[in-house]
Amino acid sequence: MSSVRIEHISKSFLGKRKVLDDVSLEVTDGSVTSILAPTGFGKTTLLRIIAGIEKPDKGKVCFGEKNVTELPAQKRNIAMVFQSFALYPNMTVYENIASPLKIMRLPRNSITKIVQNQAEFLGIKGLLNRYPRELSGGEKQRVAIARALAKGADVYLLDEPLTNLDYKIRESMRMELKKIFREIRSTVIYATPDPLEVLSMSTHVAFLWNGKIGQYGPALEVYHRPKNTAVGTYYSYPPMNLIDCHLIEKNGRYYLRSYDEIDLEVTHFKDLLHEESYILGLRPNDLRLTDEGKNDTISLLPTVMLTEVIGSETIVYLKYRNSELKMLLLKLIKYDVGQRVKVFFNPCNLYIFGKKSRELITKYLKIRQKGSCG
């Protein structure tokens, strides 16, 4: 195992803007750290620089205390799993898994033992004599992972390994990978555009946005306290709802008013609010069909625009006034377009962002009392 430290890494490609712009990150030894970003935002480039396949324009990469920036890939003791699986088509499963071990010039009996162990661990022992063309997508991915694990690397780099798999296989492979990471106890850096993969598998997350690390920390901590609207909307499934509001004064007390009808009292933390306009963030899973039984629960009566069933979940797209909202339900349900549905949310689940800065100011705070969220 080894920690990975990236210091002030920048990378541009001919005729393009900077893909990576002064990126610094420290991945702790034995952690599973996800690089979360949309497609085309530099995740693969960053992994390739860590692996030694790509050279940075400036900056350095350290494994532990060792500067490996000028070290070629074959001397870094890393293993990489690619989005495309990258199996050798003319080799059997056995030969694919064994290929890095042969390069290491291990004895034949040692290679056989390692291959058999990895194949058994990943449930592909019965596939060792097959060729990649005879395998399903999920089986190919298991072979690619087995080949990476067989090497016994210090650092494992996984570049969107589940992207090319269908929904059900992807779901099961998430659980498989979580089990694998727990078993190997090695440093893993995992690039993904999918927030669900981060939440289900990672100990830490680095949000890569416009070539920079927008936020880094423990996966759940970043989820519960996003630094800005970019992190809040992207690191959410579905994306966080953003609702405009403005600060008003009534009878010496202060409120955030939204939809010209909802007033959230903020007098007790007015010292945090120095502008006229703000954005409220509300995650789709915090919109509910039933009242939680609390006096301060807020209700809305929006119109259904679309119902999308995904597996065992339903995303309901709603229209309320001039806003479009998303509600995530952990059950199958179907609404007619144009149907009005009463929904509820607890103001304690609201995030308050600056309108201009888009930076998080605070989660909504109530006056402290029994059962309050303040």
C-alpha positions as CSV (number, residue, x, y, z in Angstrom):
1,M,0.0,0.0,0.0
2,S,1.0,3.6,-0.5
3,S,-0.4,7.1,-0.1
4,V,-0.5,9.2,-3.2
5,R,0.3,12.9,-3.2
6,I,-0.4,15.1,-6.2
7,E,1.1,18.6,-6.0
8,H,0.2,21.5,-8.4
9,I,-0.5,19.3,-11.4
10,S,-1.4,21.1,-14.6
11,K,-2.0,19.6,-18.1
12,S,-3.1,21.1,-21.4
13,F,-3.5,19.4,-24.8
14,L,-2.6,21.1,-28.1
15,G,-5.3,23.6,-29.0
16,K,-7.4,23.0,-25.9
17,R,-7.9,24.7,-22.6
18,K,-6.2,23.4,-19.5
19,V,-7.7,20.0,-18.7
20,L,-6.1,20.1,-15.2
21,D,-5.2,23.4,-13.6
22,D,-3.0,23.4,-10.5
23,V,-4.5,20.2,-9.0
24,S,-3.3,19.2,-5.6
25,L,-4.6,16.2,-3.7
26,E,-3.4,13.8,-1.0
27,V,-4.9,10.3,-1.0
28,T,-4.3,8.5,2.2
29,D,-2.8,5.0,2.4
30,G,-5.5,2.3,2.2
31,S,-8.4,4.6,1.3
32,V,-10.8,4.3,-1.5
33,T,-11.0,7.7,-3.1
34,S,-13.3,8.6,-6.0
35,I,-12.5,11.3,-8.5
36,L,-16.1,12.5,-9.3
37,A,-16.7,14.7,-12.4
38,P,-18.7,14.8,-15.6
39,T,-17.4,13.2,-18.7
40,G,-14.6,15.2,-20.3
41,F,-13.6,17.0,-17.1
42,G,-10.1,15.4,-16.7
43,K,-10.6,12.3,-14.6
44,T,-8.9,10.0,-17.0
45,T,-6.0,12.4,-17.6
46,L,-5.4,12.7,-13.9
47,L,-5.3,8.9,-13.5
48,R,-3.0,8.5,-16.5
49,I,-0.6,11.1,-14.9
50,I,-0.7,9.1,-11.6
51,A,0.0,6.0,-13.5
52,G,2.9,7.5,-15.4
53,I,1.2,7.0,-18.8
54,E,0.9,10.8,-19.3
55,K,3.4,13.5,-18.2
56,P,2.1,16.6,-16.5
57,D,3.1,20.0,-17.9
58,K,4.0,21.0,-14.3
59,G,3.7,19.6,-10.8
60,K,4.7,16.4,-9.2
61,V,3.3,13.0,-8.1
62,C,4.6,11.2,-5.0
63,F,3.9,7.7,-3.8
64,G,4.5,7.9,0.0
65,E,7.6,10.1,0.3
66,K,9.0,9.1,-3.1
67,N,8.7,11.5,-6.1
68,V,7.7,9.3,-9.0
69,T,7.0,12.1,-11.5
70,E,9.8,11.0,-13.9
71,L,9.4,7.3,-13.2
72,P,8.0,5.3,-16.1
73,A,4.7,3.5,-15.6
74,Q,6.3,0.0,-15.4
75,K,8.3,1.0,-12.4
76,R,5.5,2.6,-10.3
77,N,3.9,-0.7,-9.2
78,I,0.4,0.5,-10.1
79,A,-2.5,-1.5,-11.6
80,M,-5.1,0.1,-13.8
81,V,-8.6,-1.0,-14.8
82,F,-9.9,0.7,-17.9
83,Q,-13.4,1.7,-19.0
84,S,-13.0,-0.4,-22.1
85,F,-11.8,-3.5,-20.2
86,A,-8.7,-3.6,-22.5
87,L,-8.4,-7.4,-22.6
88,Y,-6.0,-9.1,-25.1
89,P,-8.5,-10.7,-27.6
90,N,-6.1,-13.4,-28.7
91,M,-5.4,-14.6,-25.1
92,T,-7.6,-16.8,-22.9
93,V,-8.9,-15.5,-19.6
94,Y,-6.1,-17.4,-17.9
95,E,-3.5,-15.8,-20.1
96,N,-5.0,-12.3,-19.6
97,I,-4.8,-12.6,-15.9
98,A,-1.3,-14.1,-16.0
99,S,0.1,-11.4,-18.4
100,P,1.4,-9.0,-15.8
101,L,2.9,-11.9,-13.8
102,K,4.8,-13.1,-16.8
103,I,6.3,-9.7,-17.3
104,M,7.4,-9.8,-13.7
105,R,9.1,-13.2,-14.6
106,L,7.4,-15.1,-11.8
107,P,7.8,-18.9,-11.7
108,R,5.1,-20.8,-13.6
109,N,3.7,-22.5,-10.5
110,S,3.4,-19.2,-8.7
111,I,1.6,-17.7,-11.7
112,T,-0.9,-20.6,-11.8
113,K,-1.6,-20.3,-8.1
114,I,-2.2,-16.5,-8.2
115,V,-4.4,-16.8,-11.3
116,Q,-6.5,-19.6,-9.7
117,N,-6.8,-17.6,-6.5
118,Q,-8.0,-14.4,-8.3
119,A,-10.3,-16.4,-10.5
120,E,-11.9,-18.0,-7.5
121,F,-12.1,-14.7,-5.6
122,L,-14.0,-13.1,-8.5
123,G,-16.1,-16.1,-9.4
124,I,-14.7,-16.7,-12.9
125,K,-12.8,-20.0,-12.3
126,G,-15.0,-21.7,-14.9
127,L,-14.0,-19.1,-17.6
128,L,-10.2,-19.5,-17.6
129,N,-10.1,-21.3,-20.9
130,R,-12.5,-18.9,-22.7
131,Y,-11.5,-16.0,-24.9
132,P,-12.8,-12.4,-24.4
133,R,-15.2,-12.7,-27.3
134,E,-17.0,-15.5,-25.5
135,L,-17.6,-13.4,-22.4
136,S,-20.4,-11.0,-21.3
137,G,-19.7,-7.4,-20.3
138,G,-19.8,-8.3,-16.6
139,E,-17.5,-11.3,-17.1
140,K,-15.0,-9.1,-19.1
141,Q,-14.9,-6.6,-16.3
142,R,-14.2,-9.3,-13.7
143,V,-11.3,-10.6,-15.8
144,A,-9.9,-7.0,-16.1
145,I,-10.2,-6.6,-12.3
146,A,-8.6,-10.0,-11.7
147,R,-5.7,-9.1,-13.9
148,A,-5.2,-5.9,-12.0
149,L,-5.4,-7.6,-8.6
150,A,-3.0,-10.4,-9.6
151,K,-0.2,-7.9,-9.8
152,G,-0.3,-7.0,-6.1
153,A,0.1,-3.3,-6.8
154,D,0.7,-0.5,-4.3
155,V,-2.0,1.6,-5.9
156,Y,-5.0,0.6,-8.0
157,L,-6.5,3.0,-10.5
158,L,-10.0,2.3,-11.9
159,D,-11.2,4.5,-14.8
160,E,-15.0,4.4,-15.0
161,P,-15.0,0.6,-14.9
162,L,-18.8,0.2,-14.7
163,T,-19.8,2.7,-17.4
164,N,-20.1,0.2,-20.2
165,L,-22.3,-2.3,-18.2
166,D,-26.0,-2.4,-18.2
167,Y,-28.1,-1.2,-15.2
168,K,-28.5,-4.5,-13.4
169,I,-24.9,-5.7,-13.9
170,R,-23.6,-2.3,-12.8
171,E,-25.7,-2.5,-9.6
172,S,-24.3,-6.0,-8.7
173,M,-20.7,-5.0,-9.7
174,R,-20.9,-2.0,-7.3
175,M,-21.4,-4.5,-4.4
176,E,-18.7,-6.8,-5.8
177,L,-16.2,-3.9,-6.0
178,K,-17.0,-2.8,-2.4
179,K,-16.3,-6.3,-1.2
180,I,-13.0,-6.4,-3.2
181,F,-11.8,-3.1,-1.9
182,R,-12.5,-4.3,1.7
183,E,-10.6,-7.5,1.1
184,I,-7.5,-6.1,-0.6
185,R,-7.1,-3.1,1.8
186,S,-5.0,-1.2,-0.7
187,T,-5.0,2.4,-1.9
188,V,-7.7,2.7,-4.6
189,I,-8.4,5.8,-6.8
190,Y,-11.6,5.4,-8.7
191,A,-12.7,7.8,-11.5
192,T,-16.5,8.0,-12.0
193,P,-19.2,10.4,-13.2
194,D,-21.8,8.6,-11.0
195,P,-22.5,9.9,-7.5
196,L,-24.1,6.5,-6.5
197,E,-20.8,4.7,-7.1
198,V,-19.1,7.2,-4.8
199,L,-21.7,6.9,-2.0
200,S,-21.8,3.1,-2.2
201,M,-18.0,2.3,-2.4
202,S,-15.8,5.2,-1.4
203,T,-14.3,6.5,1.8
204,H,-13.3,9.8,0.3
205,V,-14.3,11.9,-2.7
206,A,-12.5,14.6,-4.8
207,F,-14.9,16.7,-6.9
208,L,-13.1,17.7,-10.1
209,W,-14.7,20.8,-11.8
210,N,-13.3,23.0,-14.5
211,G,-9.8,21.5,-14.1
212,K,-9.6,22.1,-10.3
213,I,-10.5,20.2,-7.2
214,G,-13.7,21.8,-6.1
215,Q,-14.0,19.9,-2.8
216,Y,-12.3,17.0,-1.2
217,G,-13.0,15.0,2.0
218,P,-14.8,12.0,3.5
219,A,-17.5,10.9,1.0
220,L,-20.5,11.4,3.4
221,E,-19.1,14.6,4.8
222,V,-18.9,16.2,1.4
223,Y,-22.4,14.9,0.6
224,H,-23.9,16.4,3.7
225,R,-22.0,19.7,3.4
226,P,-21.4,20.5,-0.3
227,K,-19.2,23.6,-0.7
228,N,-21.2,25.1,-3.5
229,T,-24.2,24.5,-5.9
230,A,-21.9,22.7,-8.4
231,V,-21.0,20.1,-5.8
232,G,-24.5,20.0,-4.3
233,T,-26.3,19.4,-7.7
234,Y,-23.7,17.0,-9.2
235,Y,-23.0,15.0,-6.0
236,S,-26.7,14.1,-5.7
237,Y,-29.1,11.6,-7.2
238,P,-31.0,13.0,-8.9
239,P,-29.4,16.5,-9.0
240,M,-30.3,18.8,-6.1
241,N,-33.3,21.2,-6.6
242,L,-32.3,24.9,-6.6
243,I,-34.9,27.4,-5.6
244,D,-34.5,31.2,-5.7
245,C,-35.4,33.2,-2.7
246,H,-34.8,36.7,-1.2
247,L,-34.4,38.3,2.2
248,I,-37.3,40.3,3.6
249,E,-38.0,42.1,6.9
250,K,-41.4,42.0,8.6
251,N,-42.1,43.6,11.9
252,G,-38.4,43.7,12.9
253,R,-37.9,40.0,12.0
254,Y,-36.1,38.5,8.9
255,Y,-37.3,35.8,6.5
256,L,-36.2,34.1,3.4
257,R,-39.1,34.3,1.0
258,S,-39.6,31.8,-1.8
259,Y,-42.5,31.5,-4.3
260,D,-43.9,34.7,-2.7
261,E,-45.7,32.5,-0.1
262,I,-43.1,30.6,1.9
263,D,-41.3,32.6,4.6
264,L,-38.4,30.9,6.5
265,E,-37.5,32.8,9.6
266,V,-33.8,33.6,9.7
267,T,-33.7,36.3,12.4
268,H,-31.6,34.1,14.7
269,F,-28.8,33.7,12.1
270,K,-29.2,37.0,10.2
271,D,-25.6,37.8,10.8
272,L,-24.7,35.1,8.2
273,L,-26.8,36.8,5.5
274,H,-25.5,39.9,3.9
275,E,-27.2,40.0,0.5
276,E,-30.7,40.3,-0.8
277,S,-31.0,37.2,-2.9
278,Y,-30.1,33.5,-2.2
279,I,-30.6,30.0,-3.5
280,L,-32.2,27.2,-1.5
281,G,-31.0,23.7,-2.2
282,L,-33.3,20.7,-1.5
283,R,-32.4,17.1,-2.4
284,P,-35.0,15.2,-4.4
285,N,-35.2,12.4,-1.7
286,D,-36.2,15.1,0.9
287,L,-39.4,15.8,-1.0
288,R,-42.0,13.4,0.4
289,L,-45.6,12.4,-0.2
290,T,-46.5,12.4,3.5
291,D,-46.3,14.9,6.2
292,E,-43.7,14.1,8.8
293,G,-46.1,15.2,11.5
294,K,-44.0,18.3,12.5
295,N,-45.7,21.7,12.8
296,D,-43.1,23.4,10.6
297,T,-43.3,21.0,7.6
298,I,-43.9,22.9,4.4
299,S,-46.3,21.7,1.7
300,L,-46.6,22.5,-2.0
301,L,-49.1,21.5,-4.6
302,P,-47.1,21.1,-7.9
303,T,-48.1,19.7,-11.2
304,V,-46.6,16.5,-12.6
305,M,-44.6,16.9,-15.8
306,L,-43.1,13.4,-16.1
307,T,-42.7,10.2,-14.2
308,E,-39.5,8.2,-14.7
309,V,-39.2,4.6,-13.3
310,I,-35.6,3.5,-12.7
311,G,-35.3,0.0,-11.3
312,S,-37.2,0.0,-8.0
313,E,-37.3,3.8,-7.7
314,T,-39.3,6.6,-9.3
315,I,-38.2,10.1,-10.2
316,V,-41.2,12.5,-10.5
317,Y,-40.5,15.8,-12.3
318,L,-42.7,18.6,-11.0
319,K,-43.7,22.1,-12.0
320,Y,-44.4,24.7,-9.3
321,R,-44.8,28.3,-10.2
322,N,-41.7,29.0,-12.4
323,S,-39.6,26.2,-10.8
324,E,-39.0,22.7,-11.9
325,L,-38.5,20.2,-9.1
326,K,-37.5,16.6,-8.9
327,M,-38.8,14.1,-6.3
328,L,-37.2,10.7,-5.7
329,L,-39.4,8.0,-4.3
330,L,-38.1,4.6,-3.2
331,K,-41.0,2.8,-4.7
332,L,-42.8,2.4,-8.1
333,I,-45.6,4.8,-8.7
334,K,-47.1,6.3,-11.8
335,Y,-48.7,9.8,-12.2
336,D,-50.6,11.3,-15.1
337,V,-49.0,14.3,-16.8
338,G,-50.7,17.4,-15.4
339,Q,-51.9,15.7,-12.2
340,R,-51.4,17.8,-9.1
341,V,-49.7,16.1,-6.2
342,K,-49.3,17.4,-2.7
343,V,-45.7,17.1,-1.5
344,F,-44.0,18.0,1.8
345,F,-40.5,18.9,3.0
346,N,-38.8,19.7,6.3
347,P,-37.0,23.1,6.2
348,C,-34.1,21.5,8.2
349,N,-33.1,19.8,4.9
350,L,-32.6,23.1,3.1
351,Y,-29.2,24.4,2.1
352,I,-28.7,28.1,1.7
353,F,-26.3,29.2,-1.0
354,G,-25.2,32.7,-2.0
355,K,-26.9,33.9,-5.2
356,K,-23.8,35.5,-6.6
357,S,-21.0,33.3,-5.1
358,R,-23.0,30.0,-5.3
359,E,-21.1,29.1,-2.2
360,L,-22.8,27.3,0.8
361,I,-23.6,29.7,3.6
362,T,-25.3,27.2,6.0
363,K,-27.9,24.6,6.3
364,Y,-31.2,26.1,7.4
365,L,-31.2,26.6,11.2
366,K,-34.2,26.8,13.4
367,I,-34.4,28.4,16.8
368,R,-33.1,25.8,19.2
369,Q,-35.9,23.9,20.9
370,K,-36.8,20.3,21.6
371,G,-36.8,18.4,18.3
372,S,-35.3,21.3,16.3
373,C,-32.6,20.9,13.7
374,G,-30.8,24.1,14.8
